[in-house]
Amino acid sequence: MHPPAPTHHSPAPADPDSAAAPPGPPHAPAPHPSLTTLAQDAPTPGPGLWPAPPTASAPQPPAPPNTARQTAPPRTSTPSPAPAPADPPSDAPHRAAFDAAPLPMALVDEAGTITAANPALHDYLALPAASLPGRPLTHLTALGLTPRTTPGLPEVFTGRRHHLVCTRRIASPRGGETWAELRLEHLASVRGALLTVRDTSLGHDLRARLRTAEREDPLTRLAGRAHFLDRLADTLQEHGLRGGRGRVGLCVLGLDGFRHVNTAHGHLVGDHLLRAVAARLARLAPLLASARGAAPVLARLGGDEFALLVGETTGPGQLTELAATVLRELREPYDIAGRRLAVSASAGVAELRARETSPAELLRAVTTALGWAKAEGRGRWALFDSARCEDGAHQDLLATALRPAVRDGEFELEYQPLVALADGTLHGVEALVRWRHPRFGRLAPNRFIDVAERDGSIVELGRWVLRTACAQARSWQLARPGARPPYVSVNVTVRQLWDSDVVADVADVLAETRLPPSLLQLELTESEVVGQTGRPLRALQELSDMGVRIAIDDFGTGYSNLSYLSRLPVSVLKLDGSFVRGFPFTGAAQGAEAQGAEPPGAKTPGAETPEAEPPAATGAPATGAATAAPVPGPLTAPDRSAAPGSRDREAATVIAGGPARSTTAEGRPADEVIVEALVGLAHRLGLTVTAECVETRGQAERLRAMGCDMGQGYLYSRPVPPERIGLLLETTGRCPGWPTPPPS
């Protein structure tokens, strides 16, 4: 008889032939200790602090079935005792992490009672250690978490709400105030919530400083840009409600040469200067009160720009007087860090009806006016003008269309003869570009050349003009073998000399068109070329060495520094037309005109009204109207007239009877003396002279008597298409308007 099995042994299998089943798994570990295990100082135990595993034993897996029946009799042996149950996992690491966390934290039960709090929270509230557990959370007045100030607390405690976040200003027990973000997260495993306190004082202070910076400029203590924009909007709204008649003025100042101050003296001196300017404006503001007695609102918009906002203005005159007063005061020297600095300022002024404008429109208007003032020189003010602004918008449209227009073939060239004053024969032509704009009509160079220079499209346009003009000159040369071909003169700008390889461009075009270099002349205005060094001067020298003529255009209106003529590779001087128009209108030549001795095809000044330029922003196409039929001739264009251009604008106005001629019947005798002296000097330097804007026979006679070589102007021809130049070359080769020389 076998002894009974020990109580801790597994029961024997029912089948005596089967193997003994392996012993069952050990008992499941005991549950985690309750919250009172970790918060023994709490008077009332609460639910568990961290989630506890289930207390019931896990179901045992079924024993694997026998795969082979035992044939030998079962062996009997004394069973070994089952292993002892494992110790439950310790909560010490969790509690240690909770206690060591630098973030103030606490556990709160469903009733809102603190069941555990880490040392960081005690230290944050300056409370003794272990003094928080057992106290209601709402009793901590320092945190300000009460049902009245923070609705929704009970819902988070009981789980009806997942979390709650709020910001509180906390009076620190150690003195001062701090800002904190309080966050309650419901924890279902402990039937309560976790409170965390995050100090946000630094971020709150930074945001407060940013808000202050928006209201006040930290450097000058004037109103900042954001605050000024708010005041501007309020002022416009206030005055816009006054029957629609309220007007508001704005003046924006910009220091002239402030960048040089920073570069020469350092940014610290620049900051001191800005403070000094702000202080001077603040002292001046009470003296600039408007009609209602309110001083202007001062602000620093940024950089070296300041603004003065005036409400209830009486008209533009008040704003311009204010600007002139401010600029006069700001010109007085400043004593900065042991230095005496003298700086000026420019001002843009706008005065508009409040009901018809917005803050953005008023700022844009005054900024535009400031740009005009700076472009005209230092220490100036400019009043916003809507018509001038529309012209600027028109130029922006042209700038956008310039490069596509070159590719689309919207440009064309006309040619104005360069006539030998000795015999009236055509020696050359000047190429003048015109733009057939699909919307604005026919545009003269003065409408788009400046725009092209600003945006850089002058380089692409200049290449097209050069190639087209040289190809045309070559065709004239081929059409008359053996005859003297006319040279072509092309205008170039210093921007082209800087931004492109003009020497390579000219060489490529001459090679492509097979035009001799002697038949190409390049013109640059005196104000552009004088004083240039480096790359532009080297380019001119290389072009001259290549055999290309270099001409100085509008000579006498710029620096007139004659010493440069010996340094520059110049071969031609073109006298500005204002000198020729100053010739007196008395003498034999005028008498010859009065006798009506005109060659066939000559034009009488005033016979035609030149074609009108299109309005700046209306989009109306150009139109022209002839007031009298001209005498037919090779250079007569019955249905066309040159739009005023960079050179022909004043001459066209003279022909139309406009105000361009500023001389009286007696003229300006000094101009004739100056021209005679310049011609003699140029000849001694080996240069030829071309007189521009020759409009009367008397002027041509005087120039010829002085020994001037060439003439150009409406006496001979306005700019005409290339086929009319070809017609002249095929006939007499002598331009209309040339007076018959007296018999020898």
C-alpha angles and dihedrals in degrees: 000000000000120000116248115272117255115264092242093054123097114254116263117258117267092231108071090203095056126089120259113272115244117257115272123255120278120267117279115263119267117264122269115273117264126254089270088066090064099031102043091157091066111103094215120044114232135194122294118302097219127023112282124213118247115282098219119092116256114252114264118242114244116263114261113259121253111268095186130027115236113243097185120076114263117267121232121218138161107267117237118237118262117257117266117258115269119251113259115258113270121246090207096102092051092047090046091053091047092051095044096048111117090212112088108245140169138179118229126192128221091274092056095253120142108242099175136008129182124231091253091066092047090050093046091054093038091237128145117268116275092009097118105062111096095026122111112253091227090061091068096094091178090069094045094219104149130139088248097052096031112034115195099045096123091049091057092046092053097038099250087118124039101214146343129207128189139159122231136186104225126201104224115226086224091058133272129051135279134192119228139180110225116202128185118193120187114234112198092190093065098031093238142058142278117234120204126183118202119188108229098172094117094051091044091052091049091051090048090052091050091051089049091049089053090054098037132029105237094214103047101018089230121127112292126235097261093048091046091053089052091050090048092053091048092048093051091048093048096049094038090065094058097097091293091283100099116115130200129200130203129189121189119193127201123188115237115234096001090143089059090054090055092046098045101036106020135255093278090062088045090055091050089051092052090051090050092050091049091050091050091050091049091053090047097047098082089055091055097059117151127237090280091053097250117137117231118268107249123209141161109231094190139285109017096332123113129181134211116196117199122190126204096017123188096219144304091294091067091054095046090049089050091050093049091050093049094047091049091053094046092054091069111105122262126220104219124172094331093316129107109222126188115196132162132208137217124215138207116204131195128175115182141161106271095220093055100050142054131216091258093049093048092049091047091050095050092044089053091051090050089055090053091050094051091047090056095052142277127314095022136126128211129199118222113252120189094208091054089047091053088053088054090052088049090054090050089056090050092049090054092051100041101089095042088048091058091052093044095052097243093142127083136180129233124188131220117200123247103211130200105238091209096065108359095245122146110251100166147345135229116228113226120188124224129188120219095203113195092222108025099037125222112359125196121220095261088066098059114009093085089048090050091051092051097051097036097244088119087085094059093040091048092054090052092049092048094049094045095047094047092048090052093048090051091052091053089050093051093046092062110036113196094015124107106267120216119248120231123229118209126191117231131179133221088244087066091050090053102038102040141033096255093174092057091043092053093045091050093048094047090050092046095048095033090227114157111245090235089067093059124080124182119205126205124176117249094239091056102045102039111090095018118136137170119024099009093050092047090050092052091049092051091049091050091049088052089060099257116139117240117207130189108221127209090014114188098035099078131047093320087203099165093191088072090062090071092051101043121075091241125152102169134045118200109200115221113255094235089076093053093047088055093065113118115255098226133093141061096314093058089048090054089054091049089056089061097239097162126158118231114283096019118144122228112222109255094025092114135033109225119239113277121244117242117258113269098246110000094087092227113153121243116268132189133196128194115217095194136016110252124225108268116253142142093272097039116111104197097192101027138065131178117264109232108273141178090294107011097053096089093040091050090051090052092052090048090054093250130148098267093103102081096176127098127226088276091052123198108300091192090066091060091051091049093050092049091051093047092049092052093047093048092051091051088053090051095252129134120227129222120191116213129211097027101174108158136044090239091060091048092050093050092048091049090050090052091054096251108165107211139020133201128184150091092297086076104027145319116237108294138183117276094253091064090054087051090051091053092049091051092053125037100330087220119116123234115254095042107135117235107255116241116259114268 
